[in-house]
């Protein structure tokens, strides 16, 4: 599906709503169909939880502890789960959209324009974040297209040594540990600074990912980048996640973000890959502005 010469923003927004609604009808909250594919079909993953020892893939690192390599291809390979699904991601049977070339062109033009336009905002945010003595940016490894790991960039929104703070919290707070094992996130995260909370609510902490888009690690629209441990929750559906570049925004973000349970998030990602088109991407981008200003589901 491609936009016509006379582009109708309303049609793009309506398409996003239609796709999102179809997923919500198909997958009920805490749908066990997707959960079972992620865990029960693999005996080695059944009943697995993620305690403090598994949190290093999603915590923030200080620049003194972790550098940003010039080429992320030199990093450690993705998890065994990513390797197992790599062949599926390159399966010629997976539908390829003719609009994928247009999508990459829009990524380059859009990311370049936004970086130039937002330079003053980058400088202001960087100076404010630096005020507590920590680095302005941080990067952590996420799984990209075809299982290729890359360093996903953000403005730092947490206290320095956040990984230590998290380990101590999970070791002493059973409720926080249960939430972390379930969602890989904490709604009331003690590691987040006051500035960081504002950045997260407004999604300004994600702006450095425009550089990831220019590098070819990400796209403007796609499934949100995940860590190796989360890929295991996709089960057979990792096939779809690994077939496209992760996105700065996506169908999940404009459909409720963190207010949506994980099986529904997986279903939204799968639906996006199957239905992706230039018109759908434009609709998601337009709806993203509304979601960012609304701020619901961001933490």
N, C-alpha and C positions, 0 to 999 in steps of 0.2 A: 504494500500500500504506500503510495507516495502523495505528497501534498500537491494540490493543483496549482495552476499559475496564480490564481487569486486565493491566497492562503486564508483560511478561516480559523482564527484562534479558538473560536467556540467549538469547532469540530474536533480539534486536537484535544481540548480539555474533555469533551464528551467521550472521546475514545479512551482516555485514561480512566475515567469513571466507569465506563463499561467493562474494561478489562479487570479493574480492581474489584468491581462488584461480582464478576463471574468467579473470581477466586474466593471471595468471602462466602459465596453460596456453596462452593465445592468443598471447602475445608472449614469445618466447625472449630471453635476455640479448643485448643489442646487435642486436636484430632490425632488419634493413635495410629492412623494409617502411615503417616510420615514418620512418626517416632519409631515405629516398629521397623521400618526399612533402614533407619539409621543405626539401630542397635541390635535388634533381635536376629536379623539375618546374618550377623557376624558374631560368632561365639566369643571372639577375643575382645569385642567391644560391649557385649551385653552386660548391663549393670554397672558400666564404668562411670565414675564421677570424676570431677576435676577439683582437687583440693589446692592448697597453697603451692604445692610442688608443680602444678600445671599452669600457674598464672603468668609465667615469664613471657609468654607469647603475646599477651595483651596489655602489659603494663608499660608505663612510660619510662624511658631511660634518660639519664642525664648525658649530655654530650661528652663529658669526661669519661663515662663508662662505655659508651658505644659510639663509634664514628660512623659517618655516612660514606660508604665506598663509592667511587666514581662509577662503577659498573656493578649493578646488583646481580649480574649473572655469575659473579665470583662467590656469591653467598652459598650457604649450605642448601642442598636440594630440599624440596618440599617433602612432607611426610610420606610414609608408605602409602597412605590412602590416596594422596595426590598422584603418586606414581602409578597406582593400580588403575586410576581413572583417566590417566593421560591418553591412553589409546582411544578411550571413548570420546574424549574431547576432540580428537582429530579424526573421528569416524566420518567418512564421506557421506554416510547416510543422514547425518545431522543437517537440517535445512540451513542453507547459506543464503542470506539476503543480498540481492544486488545493491541494496542501499548501504551495505557495510562500508563500501568505498566512500560514499557520500558522508557516512557517519564519521569516518576518520578525518576527512577534510574539514567537517564542521568542528571536530574536536580541536584541531590545530588552530583554526581561525578563531574559534570562540575562546579557547584558553589563552591565546596570545593577546587578544583584545582585552580580556578581563585582567590579565596580569599587568598590562600597561595602564589600564584605567584605575586599578586598585592599588597601585604602588604607594600612594600616600597613606592609605589605610594599613598596608603592610608595615610601613615604618612606624606608625603610631602604635599599633598592636604589639609590634616587636619590642619597642621601648618600654611599654607598660609591663609586658611579661618578664622582661629582663630585670625589673625593679626589685624582685625578691632574691636576686643573686643566682638564679638558675638560668639555663639556656632558653632562648626564644622558641626554638623548634625542637622537635624530637621525631624520630622515625622508628617504626617497628615493622617486622617482617610480616607481610600478608601474602596470601596465595593469589597469583594472577592467572592470566589466560594460559591454558595448557599446563597448569601446575607450576609455572615459573614464579619463584619467590621474588618479591620486590620490597623496597623500603618505602612504606606509606608515610607521607609527611603530614604533620599537623603543627599548629601553634601549641606550645606546652600549656596544658590547663590544670596540671596537677603539681603538687609540691615536689621538690627534689627528693630523690630516693623513694619514689612512690611504690616501687616494688617491695621495699622493706616494710613500709607502712601497711601494705595490703597483706603481706604474709603474717604480720602480727595480728591484724584484724581477723583474718580467717581462722587463725589458730585459737582465738579467744571468743569469737562471736558465732554461735551455731546458726543463727538466723541469716547473717551475712554470708556465711559459707554455703548455706542452702541456696540462697539467691544467686550467688556466683556460679555454683555448679549448674544451675538451671538456665541462666541467661547470659553468663559471661559479662555481666554488668551489675552495678550496685546503684539503686535509685538514689539513696542517700549516701553518696561516696565521700568519706571523710578526707580522701586524698585531694579532692578538687578545691582549688583556691577560689576566692571570691571573684577574681577576674576570670578565672577559668570557667566558672559556672555561667557567667554572662556570655563568654565565647561559645560555650556549648549550646546554650539556649538559643542563640542567634545563628548557630552553625558557622560562625566566623573562624572557629578553630580548624575548619576543613579547607580553608582557602589555599594553603600551601600545596594541596593536591593538584592545583592547576599545573604545577611543575611536573607532577607525575603524569598528567595527561599529555603534556608536550613530549615527554620522554617515551610515551607509548606504553607506559605501565597501566594506565587507566583511560577511561572514556568519560565524557560529560555525563552520560546516562548508562546505567547498567546495574547489576547486582552490587550491593555494597561489599567492599573487600573484607575478607574474613581470614582468621588464623587457621593453622593446620587442625587444631582440635575441633573447631567448628565445622570444618569440611566433613568430618566423620558423621556429623549430624545430618548431612544431606543424603547419606547413603547412596542409592542408585542415582539420585538426582544430581549428584556431583558432576555427572555427565554434562549437564546443562551449564552449571556454574563455570566449569573449566573451558567452555567453548567460546566465551566472550571476555572482553576486558571488564574488570570491575568499574563501577561508576562513581562519580562525585555525588550524584543523586540517582534515584531509581524509583521503581514502582513501590517498593517497600516504604521508602521515606515519605512518599506522598499519600500513603494509605494508612498512616497511623504511627509509623516508626516504632519506638520502643514500647508502645502500648499494645503491639501485636505479638502474640506468642510465636515461638520459634517455628513450629510446623507450618504456620500460615506464612511466615516470612519465606520459608523454602518454596512454598507453593507460588508465592508472588514472583520470586526469582525465576522459577521454571516457566511460568506463564509469560514473563517478559521476554525470555529468550525465544520462546516459540512464536510470539506475536510481534516481535520487534520490527519496527519500521521507522522511517524518517518522521512520519506524522506522529506516531506514538512518542518518540523522543522529544519532539517539540512540545507536545502536550504535557509531558512530565516536567520539562524545564519550566514551562509557564506555571504549572501548579506548584512547583518547588518554591517560587517566590511567596506564594500565599502561605505555604506551610512554614517557611522560615519566619515570616512575620508573626504567625500565629504562635509558634513556639511549643505547641503541645507535642508530647512524646519525645522531647529532646532532653537527655540527661546523660 
